[in-house]
Amino acid sequence: MIDKPNGLTSPKAQNIANEVRRRIVERVWRQGDRIPDEADLAIEFDAARATVNKALQLLADEGLLDRRRRAGTRVAVDPVRKATFTISIVREQVEQAGKAYSYRVVAQRPSPVPADIAERLGLQKGEVLIHMRAIHYGDGQPFQLEDRWINPRATPGLENADFRQLNANEWLVRNAPYLRAELAFSAENANRRDARLLQTRPGQALLILHRTTWNNLGPITTVRVAYQPGHFVGTENSQART
């Protein structure tokens, strides 16, 4: 399990940070928006400016806020990518490899969550989430396959997202900043579906990543990523790239 750092000890500062974080997660304040000045927030929260400053600095350390002297404080653009643990945008990975990126949604529908996924997310079996499968391509060749469940109750704005135009990986990175993550790598033999979509043979050894993220509203998404045979993934630590 990976949690973003929390170095505050003052309950008042922590409460302020939690409320500001909630407004960012629920998109009351959107990426690029300038938030109220410290003096205004101090009045709103009935706190000293120093306490507000500590709360905002915590969120800046998490990557949710961009603080610049004389320019004020703004909600960070692509906030999760500035945090200690980062999730890369697959399109950028493909393009950085010098390949043309494309993407295809194989299936997308509201579905009752099965028992194993519900347990991973901490939800009740049968709760309805968005289930989708999609393939990312580089120069027309499969790059990776994702099987993803998305919780609409933790992703404000999801109802307006068109994942046939902007892939779910990129939309979530830009619109659903997370506070906690779990991930695990494993090796699996390709089943018939994996083999067909990745254009490889059944039984081929594949590198698999399971990743789950949460915010204040609950679990955001859990995804199984199957990589094209031969794909290299660096260790996901302070500079995780997948």
TARA-V412335 format. One record per backbone hydrogen bond with DSSP energy under -0.5 kcal/mol. NH is the residue of the N-H (numbers start at 1). CO is the residue of the C=O. If there is no record, write none. Layout:
BEGIN
nh=NH co=CO
nh=NH co=CO
END
This chain:
BEGIN
nh=2 co=181
nh=4 co=179
nh=14 co=10
nh=15 co=11
nh=16 co=12
nh=17 co=13
nh=18 co=14
nh=19 co=15
nh=20 co=16
nh=21 co=17
nh=22 co=18
nh=23 co=19
nh=24 co=20
nh=25 co=21
nh=26 co=22
nh=27 co=24
nh=28 co=23
nh=29 co=23
nh=30 co=28
nh=32 co=75
nh=33 co=30
nh=35 co=73
nh=41 co=37
nh=42 co=38
nh=43 co=39
nh=44 co=40
nh=45 co=41
nh=46 co=42
nh=46 co=43
nh=47 co=42
nh=52 co=48
nh=53 co=49
nh=54 co=50
nh=55 co=51
nh=56 co=52
nh=57 co=53
nh=58 co=54
nh=59 co=55
nh=60 co=56
nh=61 co=57
nh=62 co=58
nh=63 co=59
nh=63 co=60
nh=64 co=59
nh=65 co=59
nh=66 co=74
nh=67 co=65
nh=68 co=66
nh=68 co=72
nh=71 co=68
nh=72 co=68
nh=74 co=66
nh=75 co=33
nh=76 co=64
nh=79 co=76
nh=80 co=173
nh=81 co=78
nh=82 co=79
nh=83 co=80
nh=86 co=84
nh=88 co=86
nh=90 co=88
nh=93 co=89
nh=94 co=90
nh=95 co=91
nh=96 co=92
nh=97 co=93
nh=97 co=94
nh=98 co=95
nh=99 co=94
nh=102 co=137
nh=104 co=135
nh=106 co=104
nh=106 co=133
nh=107 co=133
nh=109 co=131
nh=111 co=129
nh=113 co=127
nh=118 co=114
nh=119 co=115
nh=120 co=116
nh=121 co=117
nh=122 co=118
nh=123 co=118
nh=126 co=113
nh=127 co=124
nh=129 co=111
nh=129 co=127
nh=130 co=150
nh=131 co=109
nh=131 co=129
nh=132 co=148
nh=133 co=107
nh=134 co=146
nh=135 co=104
nh=136 co=144
nh=137 co=102
nh=138 co=141
nh=139 co=100
nh=140 co=100
nh=141 co=138
nh=143 co=136
nh=144 co=136
nh=145 co=226
nh=146 co=134
nh=147 co=224
nh=148 co=132
nh=148 co=146
nh=149 co=222
nh=150 co=130
nh=151 co=220
nh=152 co=150
nh=154 co=151
nh=155 co=152
nh=158 co=155
nh=160 co=157
nh=161 co=158
nh=163 co=161
nh=165 co=162
nh=166 co=162
nh=171 co=167
nh=172 co=168
nh=173 co=169
nh=174 co=170
nh=175 co=171
nh=176 co=172
nh=179 co=214
nh=180 co=214
nh=181 co=2
nh=182 co=212
nh=184 co=210
nh=186 co=208
nh=188 co=206
nh=190 co=204
nh=195 co=191
nh=196 co=192
nh=197 co=193
nh=198 co=194
nh=199 co=195
nh=200 co=195
nh=203 co=190
nh=204 co=201
nh=206 co=188
nh=208 co=186
nh=209 co=225
nh=210 co=184
nh=211 co=209
nh=211 co=223
nh=212 co=182
nh=213 co=221
nh=214 co=180
nh=215 co=218
nh=218 co=215
nh=220 co=213
nh=221 co=213
nh=222 co=149
nh=223 co=211
nh=224 co=147
nh=225 co=209
nh=225 co=223
nh=226 co=145
nh=226 co=224
nh=227 co=207
nh=227 co=225
nh=228 co=143
nh=231 co=228
nh=237 co=235
nh=240 co=237
END
